[in-house]
Amino acid sequence: MSARPSEEPANEIGLGGPALVFSALGDEARLRLMMRLCEDGPMSIARLTDGPGITRQAVTKHLNILSDVGLLRSTRQGRERVWELTPEHLDRARRYLDMVSQQWDETLARLKFSAED
């Protein structure tokens, strides 16, 4: 997953887009980075590596993976890159989960209806 598959993020609601997003979010370190950016807003790698436990190289790798699937974008500000969330891609994944949930609800309703006959 560390290789950059293409310049375009996975942005369709088909299986590929959400699956890549969920895969990227399946890593605890990436999920923590996303939560930190969500809570504190845009940040540089220097700020994201404050504190013990994760190297600048590891943060860069995780940010690039999240960027590849369209969850983050970066902009250059002076000598640093500032990373921020792109919530529209996370919204697509949420809509996919909503769609799957609705399908399960409908299937369970049909099962309940046939069991009550």
MOPAC internal coordinates of N, CA, C and O (Angstrom, degrees):
PM7 1SCF
backbone

  N    0.0000 0     0.00 0     0.00 0    0    0    0
  C    1.4327 1     0.00 0     0.00 0    1    0    0
  C    1.5211 1   111.10 1     0.00 0    2    1    0
  O    1.2310 1   119.94 1   170.77 1    3    2    1
  N    1.3187 1   117.72 1    -9.23 1    3    2    1
  C    1.4564 1   118.92 1  -177.55 1    5    3    2
  C    1.5170 1   113.15 1   -79.09 1    6    5    3
  O    1.2310 1   119.99 1   160.58 1    7    6    5
  N    1.3155 1   117.63 1   -19.42 1    7    6    5
  C    1.4577 1   119.51 1   178.12 1    9    7    6
  C    1.5163 1   109.36 1   -74.06 1   10    9    7
  O    1.2310 1   120.93 1   -34.73 1   11   10    9
  N    1.3001 1   115.84 1   145.27 1   11   10    9
  C    1.4589 1   120.25 1   178.16 1   13   11   10
  C    1.5152 1   108.77 1   -85.00 1   14   13   11
  O    1.2310 1   120.04 1   -73.06 1   15   14   13
  N    1.3565 1   117.53 1   106.94 1   15   14   13
  C    1.4514 1   120.16 1  -175.01 1   17   15   14
  C    1.5161 1   113.82 1   -68.16 1   18   17   15
  O    1.2310 1   119.67 1   144.60 1   19   18   17
  N    1.3159 1   118.23 1   -35.40 1   19   18   17
  C    1.4487 1   120.80 1   179.24 1   21   19   18
  C    1.5132 1   108.64 1  -164.85 1   22   21   19
  O    1.2310 1   120.78 1    -8.19 1   23   22   21
  N    1.2961 1   116.12 1   171.81 1   23   22   21
  C    1.4532 1   120.21 1   178.41 1   25   23   22
  C    1.5192 1   111.72 1   -78.61 1   26   25   23
  O    1.2310 1   119.95 1   156.17 1   27   26   25
  N    1.3283 1   117.69 1   -23.83 1   27   26   25
  C    1.4514 1   121.38 1  -179.29 1   29   27   26
  C    1.5177 1   110.35 1   -88.25 1   30   29   27
  O    1.2310 1   119.53 1   -48.31 1   31   30   29
  N    1.3545 1   118.50 1   131.69 1   31   30   29
  C    1.4540 1   120.01 1   176.71 1   33   31   30
  C    1.5219 1   110.60 1   -70.47 1   34   33   31
  O    1.2310 1   120.98 1   -22.13 1   35   34   33
  N    1.3264 1   115.73 1   157.87 1   35   34   33
  C    1.4641 1   120.88 1   175.97 1   37   35   34
  C    1.5130 1   106.78 1   -71.96 1   38   37   35
  O    1.2310 1   120.30 1   -69.94 1   39   38   37
  N    1.3390 1   117.04 1   110.06 1   39   38   37
  C    1.4563 1   118.12 1  -172.28 1   41   39   38
  C    1.5190 1   114.08 1  -128.10 1   42   41   39
  O    1.2310 1   119.63 1  -169.19 1   43   42   41
  N    1.3141 1   118.32 1    10.81 1   43   42   41
  C    1.4484 1   118.35 1   178.16 1   45   43   42
  C    1.5222 1   109.73 1   -96.42 1   46   45   43
  O    1.2310 1   121.03 1   -19.03 1   47   46   45
  N    1.3326 1   115.64 1   160.97 1   47   46   45
  C    1.4584 1   120.10 1  -179.86 1   49   47   46
  C    1.5177 1   109.79 1   -82.51 1   50   49   47
  O    1.2310 1   118.60 1   173.45 1   51   50   49
  N    1.3039 1   120.28 1    -6.55 1   51   50   49
  C    1.4546 1   120.63 1   177.25 1   53   51   50
  C    1.5153 1   110.75 1   -58.98 1   54   53   51
  O    1.2310 1   120.22 1    -0.54 1   55   54   53
  N    1.3117 1   117.18 1   179.46 1   55   54   53
  C    1.4622 1   122.11 1  -174.93 1   57   55   54
  C    1.5200 1   112.07 1   -59.76 1   58   57   55
  O    1.2310 1   119.44 1   142.14 1   59   58   57
  N    1.3250 1   118.68 1   -37.86 1   59   58   57
  C    1.4637 1   120.91 1  -175.30 1   61   59   58
  C    1.5096 1   114.27 1   -61.91 1   62   61   59
  O    1.2310 1   119.25 1   133.26 1   63   62   61
  N    1.3305 1   119.04 1   -46.74 1   63   62   61
  C    1.4558 1   121.96 1  -177.43 1   65   63   62
  C    1.5141 1   113.18 1   -60.08 1   66   65   63
  O    1.2310 1   119.70 1   118.63 1   67   66   65
  N    1.3406 1   118.19 1   -61.37 1   67   66   65
  C    1.4621 1   119.15 1   179.60 1   69   67   66
  C    1.5279 1   113.12 1   -61.79 1   70   69   67
  O    1.2310 1   119.72 1   143.47 1   71   70   69
  N    1.3179 1   118.14 1   -36.53 1   71   70   69
  C    1.4705 1   119.75 1  -179.43 1   73   71   70
  C    1.5225 1   110.49 1   -61.77 1   74   73   71
  O    1.2310 1   119.93 1   139.37 1   75   74   73
  N    1.3236 1   117.74 1   -40.63 1   75   74   73
  C    1.4611 1   120.71 1   177.89 1   77   75   74
  C    1.5237 1   111.57 1   -67.18 1   78   77   75
  O    1.2310 1   120.51 1   140.49 1   79   78   77
  N    1.3318 1   116.63 1   -39.51 1   79   78   77
  C    1.4630 1   120.88 1   178.10 1   81   79   78
  C    1.5226 1   109.90 1   -63.85 1   82   81   79
  O    1.2310 1   120.64 1   132.65 1   83   82   81
  N    1.3465 1   116.39 1   -47.35 1   83   82   81
  C    1.4633 1   119.60 1  -178.75 1   85   83   82
  C    1.5261 1   110.82 1   -65.20 1   86   85   83
  O    1.2310 1   120.45 1   143.76 1   87   86   85
  N    1.3177 1   116.74 1   -36.24 1   87   86   85
  C    1.4579 1   120.10 1   177.11 1   89   87   86
  C    1.5268 1   110.90 1   -63.96 1   90   89   87
  O    1.2310 1   120.65 1   135.77 1   91   90   89
  N    1.3174 1   116.37 1   -44.23 1   91   90   89
  C    1.4668 1   120.29 1   179.05 1   93   91   90
  C    1.5257 1   110.99 1   -63.51 1   94   93   91
  O    1.2310 1   120.22 1   140.98 1   95   94   93
  N    1.3300 1   117.18 1   -39.02 1   95   94   93
  C    1.4581 1   120.92 1  -179.05 1   97   95   94
  C    1.5192 1   112.52 1   -79.25 1   98   97   95
  O    1.2310 1   120.37 1   170.48 1   99   98   97
  N    1.3309 1   116.89 1    -9.52 1   99   98   97
  C    1.4522 1   121.22 1  -179.80 1  101   99   98
  C    1.5194 1   113.79 1   -72.49 1  102  101   99
  O    1.2310 1   120.15 1   167.71 1  103  102  101
  N    1.3151 1   117.32 1   -12.29 1  103  102  101
  C    1.4609 1   121.41 1   178.04 1  105  103  102
  C    1.5234 1   108.77 1   -90.33 1  106  105  103
  O    1.2310 1   120.52 1   -51.16 1  107  106  105
  N    1.3187 1   116.61 1   128.84 1  107  106  105
  C    1.4690 1   121.25 1  -175.86 1  109  107  106
  C    1.5233 1   112.56 1   -59.98 1  110  109  107
  O    1.2310 1   120.04 1   139.04 1  111  110  109
  N    1.3211 1   117.53 1   -40.96 1  111  110  109
  C    1.4705 1   120.13 1  -179.60 1  113  111  110
  C    1.5250 1   110.66 1   -64.24 1  114  113  111
  O    1.2310 1   120.02 1   137.81 1  115  114  113
  N    1.3380 1   117.56 1   -42.19 1  115  114  113
  C    1.4710 1   120.24 1   179.39 1  117  115  114
  C    1.5162 1   110.62 1   -67.32 1  118  117  115
  O    1.2310 1   120.64 1   140.83 1  119  118  117
  N    1.3182 1   116.39 1   -39.17 1  119  118  117
  C    1.4590 1   119.67 1   178.69 1  121  119  118
  C    1.5295 1   110.35 1   -63.41 1  122  121  119
  O    1.2310 1   120.29 1   139.56 1  123  122  121
  N    1.3244 1   117.06 1   -40.44 1  123  122  121
  C    1.4682 1   120.41 1   177.01 1  125  123  122
  C    1.5234 1   111.36 1   -63.73 1  126  125  123
  O    1.2310 1   120.19 1   139.20 1  127  126  125
  N    1.3377 1   117.25 1   -40.80 1  127  126  125
  C    1.4723 1   120.15 1   177.47 1  129  127  126
  C    1.5251 1   110.74 1   -62.22 1  130  129  127
  O    1.2310 1   120.65 1   137.02 1  131  130  129
  N    1.3323 1   116.35 1   -42.98 1  131  130  129
  C    1.4702 1   120.14 1   178.68 1  133  131  130
  C    1.5318 1   110.53 1   -62.10 1  134  133  131
  O    1.2310 1   120.54 1   136.25 1  135  134  133
  N    1.3226 1   116.58 1   -43.75 1  135  134  133
  C    1.4626 1   120.04 1  -179.76 1  137  135  134
  C    1.5278 1   110.98 1   -63.61 1  138  137  135
  O    1.2310 1   120.88 1   140.38 1  139  138  137
  N    1.3179 1   115.91 1   -39.62 1  139  138  137
  C    1.4722 1   119.41 1   179.62 1  141  139  138
  C    1.5252 1   110.98 1   -65.63 1  142  141  139
  O    1.2310 1   120.40 1   136.80 1  143  142  141
  N    1.3289 1   116.84 1   -43.20 1  143  142  141
  C    1.4646 1   119.89 1   178.26 1  145  143  142
  C    1.5254 1   110.86 1   -66.64 1  146  145  143
  O    1.2310 1   120.57 1   145.48 1  147  146  145
  N    1.3073 1   116.52 1   -34.52 1  147  146  145
  C    1.4614 1   120.71 1   178.30 1  149  147  146
  C    1.5312 1   110.53 1   -66.29 1  150  149  147
  O    1.2310 1   120.45 1   137.49 1  151  150  149
  N    1.3209 1   116.75 1   -42.51 1  151  150  149
  C    1.4623 1   121.20 1  -177.68 1  153  151  150
  C    1.5304 1   112.79 1   -76.58 1  154  153  151
  O    1.2310 1   120.47 1   137.73 1  155  154  153
  N    1.3415 1   116.70 1   -42.27 1  155  154  153
  C    1.4595 1   120.72 1  -170.86 1  157  155  154
  C    1.5227 1   114.72 1  -104.44 1  158  157  155
  O    1.2310 1   119.62 1   173.73 1  159  158  157
  N    1.3225 1   118.33 1    -6.27 1  159  158  157
  C    1.4482 1   120.99 1  -179.94 1  161  159  158
  C    1.5219 1   112.65 1    83.33 1  162  161  159
  O    1.2310 1   120.14 1     6.93 1  163  162  161
  N    1.3276 1   117.34 1  -173.07 1  163  162  161
  C    1.4625 1   122.00 1  -177.10 1  165  163  162
  C    1.5259 1   112.41 1   -55.40 1  166  165  163
  O    1.2310 1   121.30 1   -39.43 1  167  166  165
  N    1.3500 1   115.11 1   140.57 1  167  166  165
  C    1.4695 1   120.63 1  -178.99 1  169  167  166
  C    1.5130 1   110.99 1  -146.96 1  170  169  167
  O    1.2310 1   122.04 1   -24.60 1  171  170  169
  N    1.3247 1   113.70 1   155.40 1  171  170  169
  C    1.4630 1   120.72 1   173.76 1  173  171  170
  C    1.5290 1   108.86 1   -83.92 1  174  173  171
  O    1.2310 1   121.03 1   -15.12 1  175  174  173
  N    1.3340 1   115.63 1   164.88 1  175  174  173
  C    1.4587 1   120.31 1   176.48 1  177  175  174
  C    1.5213 1   110.05 1   -61.39 1  178  177  175
  O    1.2310 1   120.25 1   143.98 1  179  178  177
  N    1.3211 1   117.12 1   -36.02 1  179  178  177
  C    1.4665 1   120.03 1   178.91 1  181  179  178
  C    1.5277 1   110.90 1   -58.61 1  182  181  179
  O    1.2310 1   120.20 1   135.73 1  183  182  181
  N    1.3224 1   117.22 1   -44.27 1  183  182  181
  C    1.4710 1   119.89 1   177.93 1  185  183  182
  C    1.5209 1   111.63 1   -69.90 1  186  185  183
  O    1.2310 1   120.21 1   144.09 1  187  186  185
  N    1.3252 1   117.20 1   -35.91 1  187  186  185
  C    1.4641 1   120.30 1  -179.61 1  189  187  186
  C    1.5199 1   112.68 1   -69.58 1  190  189  187
  O    1.2310 1   120.25 1   157.32 1  191  190  189
  N    1.3292 1   117.12 1   -22.68 1  191  190  189
  C    1.4634 1   119.72 1   179.70 1  193  191  190
  C    1.5239 1   112.17 1   -96.42 1  194  193  191
  O    1.2310 1   119.90 1  -174.19 1  195  194  193
  N    1.3377 1   117.80 1     5.81 1  195  194  193
  C    1.4687 1   119.98 1   174.92 1  197  195  194
  C    1.5217 1   109.20 1   -59.33 1  198  197  195
  O    1.2310 1   120.95 1   -41.99 1  199  198  197
  N    1.3094 1   115.79 1   138.01 1  199  198  197
  C    1.4517 1   120.29 1   178.20 1  201  199  198
  C    1.5137 1   111.61 1    93.24 1  202  201  199
  O    1.2310 1   121.17 1   -10.46 1  203  202  201
  N    1.3209 1   115.36 1   169.54 1  203  202  201
  C    1.4656 1   120.36 1  -176.76 1  205  203  202
  C    1.5206 1   112.39 1   -80.71 1  206  205  203
  O    1.2310 1   121.24 1   -16.90 1  207  206  205
  N    1.3076 1   115.23 1   163.10 1  207  206  205
  C    1.4487 1   119.37 1   167.24 1  209  207  206
  C    1.5056 1   118.18 1   107.69 1  210  209  207
  O    1.2310 1   118.80 1   156.13 1  211  210  209
  N    1.3219 1   119.90 1   -23.87 1  211  210  209
  C    1.4642 1   119.35 1  -177.66 1  213  211  210
  C    1.5261 1   109.31 1  -143.90 1  214  213  211
  O    1.2310 1   121.41 1   -45.79 1  215  214  213
  N    1.3090 1   114.91 1   134.21 1  215  214  213
  C    1.4610 1   120.40 1  -178.11 1  217  215  214
  C    1.5236 1   110.84 1   -84.18 1  218  217  215
  O    1.2310 1   121.36 1   -17.90 1  219  218  217
  N    1.3003 1   115.01 1   162.10 1  219  218  217
  C    1.4687 1   120.95 1   176.42 1  221  219  218
  C    1.5287 1   110.64 1   -60.88 1  222  221  219
  O    1.2310 1   120.56 1   140.77 1  223  222  221
  N    1.3323 1   116.54 1   -39.23 1  223  222  221
  C    1.4681 1   120.98 1   178.88 1  225  223  222
  C    1.5298 1   110.79 1   -63.36 1  226  225  223
  O    1.2310 1   119.95 1   137.88 1  227  226  225
  N    1.3249 1   117.69 1   -42.12 1  227  226  225
  C    1.4651 1   121.08 1   179.37 1  229  227  226
  C    1.5264 1   110.75 1   -66.59 1  230  229  227
  O    1.2310 1   120.31 1   137.95 1  231  230  229
  N    1.3279 1   117.01 1   -42.05 1  231  230  229
  C    1.4633 1   120.46 1   178.64 1  233  231  230
  C    1.5221 1   109.77 1   -61.67 1  234  233  231
  O    1.2310 1   120.19 1   135.60 1  235  234  233
  N    1.3227 1   117.25 1   -44.40 1  235  234  233
  C    1.4621 1   121.26 1   179.13 1  237  235  234
  C    1.5242 1   110.94 1   -58.91 1  238  237  235
  O    1.2310 1   120.45 1   135.21 1  239  238  237
  N    1.3215 1   116.75 1   -44.79 1  239  238  237
  C    1.4678 1   121.04 1   178.73 1  241  239  238
  C    1.5286 1   110.61 1   -59.71 1  242  241  239
  O    1.2310 1   120.35 1   132.48 1  243  242  241
  N    1.3194 1   116.94 1   -47.52 1  243  242  241
  C    1.4682 1   120.80 1  -178.69 1  245  243  242
  C    1.5296 1   111.69 1   -65.98 1  246  245  243
  O    1.2310 1   120.25 1   139.80 1  247  246  245
  N    1.3245 1   117.12 1   -40.20 1  247  246  245
  C    1.4619 1   119.95 1   178.49 1  249  247  246
  C    1.5260 1   111.16 1   -63.57 1  250  249  247
  O    1.2310 1   120.32 1   140.22 1  251  250  249
  N    1.3315 1   116.99 1   -39.78 1  251  250  249
  C    1.4656 1   120.01 1   178.63 1  253  251  250
  C    1.5275 1   111.55 1   -64.77 1  254  253  251
  O    1.2310 1   120.10 1   141.11 1  255  254  253
  N    1.3244 1   117.41 1   -38.89 1  255  254  253
  C    1.4661 1   120.45 1   177.68 1  257  255  254
  C    1.5249 1   109.95 1   -63.99 1  258  257  255
  O    1.2310 1   120.16 1   134.53 1  259  258  257
  N    1.3285 1   117.31 1   -45.47 1  259  258  257
  C    1.4633 1   120.97 1   178.50 1  261  259  258
  C    1.5204 1   111.32 1   -64.16 1  262  261  259
  O    1.2310 1   120.50 1   145.41 1  263  262  261
  N    1.3085 1   116.64 1   -34.59 1  263  262  261
  C    1.4618 1   121.14 1   176.82 1  265  263  262
  C    1.5313 1   111.05 1   -69.04 1  266  265  263
  O    1.2310 1   120.51 1   140.31 1  267  266  265
  N    1.3326 1   116.63 1   -39.69 1  267  266  265
  C    1.4661 1   121.04 1  -179.44 1  269  267  266
  C    1.5237 1   112.49 1   -59.07 1  270  269  267
  O    1.2310 1   120.10 1   146.85 1  271  270  269
  N    1.3351 1   117.41 1   -33.15 1  271  270  269
  C    1.4661 1   119.86 1  -179.60 1  273  271  270
  C    1.5241 1   111.79 1   -94.21 1  274  273  271
  O    1.2310 1   120.74 1  -175.75 1  275  274  273
  N    1.3316 1   116.19 1     4.25 1  275  274  273
  C    1.4586 1   120.51 1   172.92 1  277  275  274
  C    1.5158 1   115.65 1    89.18 1  278  277  275
  O    1.2310 1   119.35 1  -167.88 1  279  278  277
  N    1.3258 1   118.85 1    12.12 1  279  278  277
  C    1.4607 1   120.38 1  -179.01 1  281  279  278
  C    1.5276 1   113.40 1   -85.28 1  282  281  279
  O    1.2310 1   120.53 1   157.25 1  283  282  281
  N    1.3290 1   116.60 1   -22.75 1  283  282  281
  C    1.4651 1   121.66 1  -179.37 1  285  283  282
  C    1.5158 1   110.01 1  -133.00 1  286  285  283
  O    1.2310 1   121.55 1   -20.01 1  287  286  285
  N    1.3172 1   114.65 1   159.99 1  287  286  285
  C    1.4650 1   120.72 1   169.54 1  289  287  286
  C    1.5195 1   106.72 1  -141.33 1  290  289  287
  O    1.2310 1   121.76 1   -23.54 1  291  290  289
  N    1.3002 1   114.24 1   156.46 1  291  290  289
  C    1.4590 1   118.47 1   179.48 1  293  291  290
  C    1.5255 1   109.58 1  -125.39 1  294  293  291
  O    1.2310 1   121.84 1   -27.99 1  295  294  293
  N    1.3118 1   114.08 1   152.01 1  295  294  293
  C    1.4602 1   121.52 1   174.49 1  297  295  294
  C    1.5148 1   107.36 1  -133.01 1  298  297  295
  O    1.2310 1   121.38 1   -30.68 1  299  298  297
  N    1.3122 1   114.97 1   149.32 1  299  298  297
  C    1.4555 1   119.33 1   179.29 1  301  299  298
  C    1.5238 1   108.15 1   -87.87 1  302  301  299
  O    1.2310 1   121.80 1   -51.03 1  303  302  301
  N    1.3366 1   114.16 1   128.97 1  303  302  301
  C    1.4677 1   121.29 1   174.56 1  305  303  302
  C    1.5172 1   106.94 1  -128.47 1  306  305  303
  O    1.2310 1   121.25 1   -77.75 1  307  306  305
  N    1.3120 1   115.22 1   102.25 1  307  306  305
  C    1.4572 1   119.81 1  -174.75 1  309  307  306
  C    1.5130 1   110.14 1    67.04 1  310  309  307
  O    1.2310 1   120.33 1    54.99 1  311  310  309
  N    1.3254 1   116.98 1  -125.01 1  311  310  309
  C    1.4672 1   121.06 1  -179.05 1  313  311  310
  C    1.5256 1   112.42 1   -91.47 1  314  313  311
  O    1.2310 1   119.91 1   176.16 1  315  314  313
  N    1.3206 1   117.79 1    -3.84 1  315  314  313
  C    1.4553 1   120.74 1  -175.54 1  317  315  314
  C    1.5215 1   112.38 1  -112.39 1  318  317  315
  O    1.2310 1   121.64 1   -20.71 1  319  318  317
  N    1.3142 1   114.47 1   159.29 1  319  318  317
  C    1.4466 1   121.94 1   170.90 1  321  319  318
  C    1.5154 1   107.06 1  -102.05 1  322  321  319
  O    1.2310 1   120.72 1   -48.42 1  323  322  321
  N    1.3122 1   116.22 1   131.58 1  323  322  321
  C    1.4591 1   121.53 1   178.18 1  325  323  322
  C    1.5293 1   107.61 1  -107.89 1  326  325  323
  O    1.2310 1   121.49 1   -50.79 1  327  326  325
  N    1.3296 1   114.76 1   129.21 1  327  326  325
  C    1.4654 1   121.95 1  -176.15 1  329  327  326
  C    1.5128 1   110.15 1  -103.90 1  330  329  327
  O    1.2310 1   121.42 1   -40.42 1  331  330  329
  N    1.3442 1   114.89 1   139.58 1  331  330  329
  C    1.4596 1   120.14 1   178.34 1  333  331  330
  C    1.5236 1   110.10 1  -143.89 1  334  333  331
  O    1.2310 1   121.40 1   -21.78 1  335  334  333
  N    1.3224 1   114.93 1   158.22 1  335  334  333
  C    1.4593 1   121.29 1   179.49 1  337  335  334
  C    1.5174 1   110.97 1   -71.21 1  338  337  335
  O    1.2310 1   121.11 1   -30.08 1  339  338  337
  N    1.3095 1   115.49 1   149.92 1  339  338  337
  C    1.4587 1   121.99 1   168.33 1  341  339  338
  C    1.5236 1   105.83 1  -118.49 1  342  341  339
  O    1.2310 1   120.46 1   -91.29 1  343  342  341
  N    1.3271 1   116.72 1    88.71 1  343  342  341
  C    1.4627 1   120.98 1  -170.70 1  345  343  342
  C    1.5211 1   114.85 1   -63.05 1  346  345  343
  O    1.2310 1   119.62 1   159.53 1  347  346  345
  N    1.3258 1   118.34 1   -20.47 1  347  346  345
  C    1.4617 1   118.84 1  -178.17 1  349  347  346
  C    1.5303 1   111.98 1   -61.61 1  350  349  347
  O    1.2310 1   119.41 1   145.56 1  351  350  349
  N    1.3218 1   118.74 1   -34.44 1  351  350  349
  C    1.4652 1   120.70 1   178.89 1  353  351  350
  C    1.5210 1   111.49 1   -74.54 1  354  353  351
  O    1.2310 1   120.35 1   146.35 1  355  354  353
  N    1.3003 1   116.94 1   -33.65 1  355  354  353
  C    1.4549 1   120.78 1   174.67 1  357  355  354
  C    1.5301 1   109.27 1   -68.18 1  358  357  355
  O    1.2310 1   120.34 1   143.29 1  359  358  357
  N    1.3157 1   116.95 1   -36.71 1  359  358  357
  C    1.4644 1   121.19 1   176.50 1  361  359  358
  C    1.5283 1   111.15 1   -62.70 1  362  361  359
  O    1.2310 1   119.94 1   142.01 1  363  362  361
  N    1.3256 1   117.71 1   -37.99 1  363  362  361
  C    1.4683 1   120.30 1   177.24 1  365  363  362
  C    1.5224 1   111.03 1   -62.33 1  366  365  363
  O    1.2310 1   120.60 1   138.05 1  367  366  365
  N    1.3183 1   116.45 1   -41.95 1  367  366  365
  C    1.4649 1   120.43 1   178.32 1  369  367  366
  C    1.5308 1   110.12 1   -65.41 1  370  369  367
  O    1.2310 1   120.29 1   140.11 1  371  370  369
  N    1.3268 1   117.04 1   -39.89 1  371  370  369
  C    1.4657 1   120.73 1   177.37 1  373  371  370
  C    1.5170 1   110.69 1   -62.99 1  374  373  371
  O    1.2310 1   120.02 1   137.87 1  375  374  373
  N    1.3325 1   117.56 1   -42.13 1  375  374  373
  C    1.4724 1   120.77 1   177.91 1  377  375  374
  C    1.5215 1   110.67 1   -62.58 1  378  377  375
  O    1.2310 1   120.47 1   143.25 1  379  378  377
  N    1.3268 1   116.71 1   -36.75 1  379  378  377
  C    1.4555 1   120.31 1   176.98 1  381  379  378
  C    1.5281 1   110.10 1   -62.70 1  382  381  379
  O    1.2310 1   120.36 1   134.40 1  383  382  381
  N    1.3330 1   116.92 1   -45.60 1  383  382  381
  C    1.4657 1   120.40 1   177.28 1  385  383  382
  C    1.5266 1   111.09 1   -62.24 1  386  385  383
  O    1.2310 1   120.13 1   141.02 1  387  386  385
  N    1.3144 1   117.36 1   -38.98 1  387  386  385
  C    1.4686 1   120.78 1   176.89 1  389  387  386
  C    1.5235 1   110.80 1   -61.92 1  390  389  387
  O    1.2310 1   120.83 1   138.72 1  391  390  389
  N    1.3442 1   116.02 1   -41.28 1  391  390  389
  C    1.4600 1   120.83 1   179.51 1  393  391  390
  C    1.5359 1   110.43 1   -63.78 1  394  393  391
  O    1.2310 1   119.99 1   134.59 1  395  394  393
  N    1.3214 1   117.63 1   -45.41 1  395  394  393
  C    1.4600 1   121.63 1   178.74 1  397  395  394
  C    1.5238 1   110.21 1   -63.13 1  398  397  395
  O    1.2310 1   120.45 1   138.16 1  399  398  397
  N    1.3180 1   116.74 1   -41.84 1  399  398  397
  C    1.4602 1   121.12 1   178.73 1  401  399  398
  C    1.5295 1   111.41 1   -61.60 1  402  401  399
  O    1.2310 1   120.72 1   137.47 1  403  402  401
  N    1.3224 1   116.23 1   -42.53 1  403  402  401
  C    1.4620 1   120.35 1   178.65 1  405  403  402
  C    1.5275 1   110.59 1   -64.09 1  406  405  403
  O    1.2310 1   120.18 1   139.23 1  407  406  405
  N    1.3352 1   117.27 1   -40.77 1  407  406  405
  C    1.4609 1   120.00 1   177.91 1  409  407  406
  C    1.5211 1   110.75 1   -62.04 1  410  409  407
  O    1.2310 1   119.95 1   138.77 1  411  410  409
  N    1.3261 1   117.70 1   -41.23 1  411  410  409
  C    1.4603 1   120.74 1   177.73 1  413  411  410
  C    1.5253 1   110.82 1   -64.85 1  414  413  411
  O    1.2310 1   120.05 1   137.14 1  415  414  413
  N    1.3214 1   117.51 1   -42.86 1  415  414  413
  C    1.4641 1   120.82 1   178.58 1  417  415  414
  C    1.5195 1   110.75 1   -59.35 1  418  417  415
  O    1.2310 1   120.38 1   136.15 1  419  418  417
  N    1.3364 1   116.88 1   -43.85 1  419  418  417
  C    1.4686 1   120.74 1   179.10 1  421  419  418
  C    1.5258 1   111.38 1   -65.06 1  422  421  419
  O    1.2310 1   120.47 1   138.13 1  423  422  421
  N    1.3260 1   116.71 1   -41.87 1  423  422  421
  C    1.4643 1   120.81 1   178.89 1  425  423  422
  C    1.5276 1   110.62 1   -63.62 1  426  425  423
  O    1.2310 1   120.12 1   136.02 1  427  426  425
  N    1.3212 1   117.38 1   -43.98 1  427  426  425
  C    1.4632 1   120.51 1   178.90 1  429  427  426
  C    1.5256 1   111.46 1   -65.92 1  430  429  427
  O    1.2310 1   120.02 1   143.58 1  431  430  429
  N    1.3281 1   117.57 1   -36.42 1  431  430  429
  C    1.4705 1   120.73 1   176.98 1  433  431  430
  C    1.5251 1   110.61 1   -64.19 1  434  433  431
  O    1.2310 1   120.40 1   138.02 1  435  434  433
  N    1.3437 1   116.85 1   -41.98 1  435  434  433
  C    1.4736 1   119.99 1   177.61 1  437  435  434
  C    1.5277 1   110.62 1   -64.22 1  438  437  435
  O    1.2310 1   120.34 1   138.51 1  439  438  437
  N    1.3224 1   116.96 1   -41.49 1  439  438  437
  C    1.4567 1   121.48 1   178.66 1  441  439  438
  C    1.5280 1   110.52 1   -62.48 1  442  441  439
  O    1.2310 1   120.49 1   135.86 1  443  442  441
  N    1.3276 1   116.68 1   -44.14 1  443  442  441
  C    1.4573 1   120.94 1   178.86 1  445  443  442
  C    1.5199 1   110.29 1   -63.05 1  446  445  443
  O    1.2310 1   120.37 1   137.61 1  447  446  445
  N    1.3297 1   116.89 1   -42.39 1  447  446  445
  C    1.4631 1   120.88 1   179.59 1  449  447  446
  C    1.5232 1   110.90 1   -62.06 1  450  449  447
  O    1.2310 1   120.31 1   135.35 1  451  450  449
  N    1.3474 1   117.02 1   -44.65 1  451  450  449
  C    1.4759 1   118.70 1  -179.26 1  453  451  450
  C    1.5247 1   111.88 1   -71.32 1  454  453  451
  O    1.2310 1   120.16 1   150.04 1  455  454  453
  N    1.3197 1   117.31 1   -29.96 1  455  454  453
  C    1.4738 1   119.46 1   178.24 1  457  455  454
  C    1.5165 1   111.46 1   -72.28 1  458  457  455
  O    1.2310 1   120.26 1   152.08 1  459  458  457
  N    1.3258 1   117.11 1   -27.92 1  459  458  457
  C    1.4680 1   121.07 1  -179.29 1  461  459  458
  C    1.5149 1   111.73 1   -83.94 1  462  461  459
  O    1.2310 1   118.78 1   168.24 1  463  462  461
  N    1.3058 1   119.93 1   -11.76 1  463  462  461
  C    1.4803 1   122.38 1   179.01 1  465  463  462
  C    1.4866 1   112.32 1   -68.87 1  466  465  463
  O    1.2310 1   120.10 1   180.00 1  467  466  465

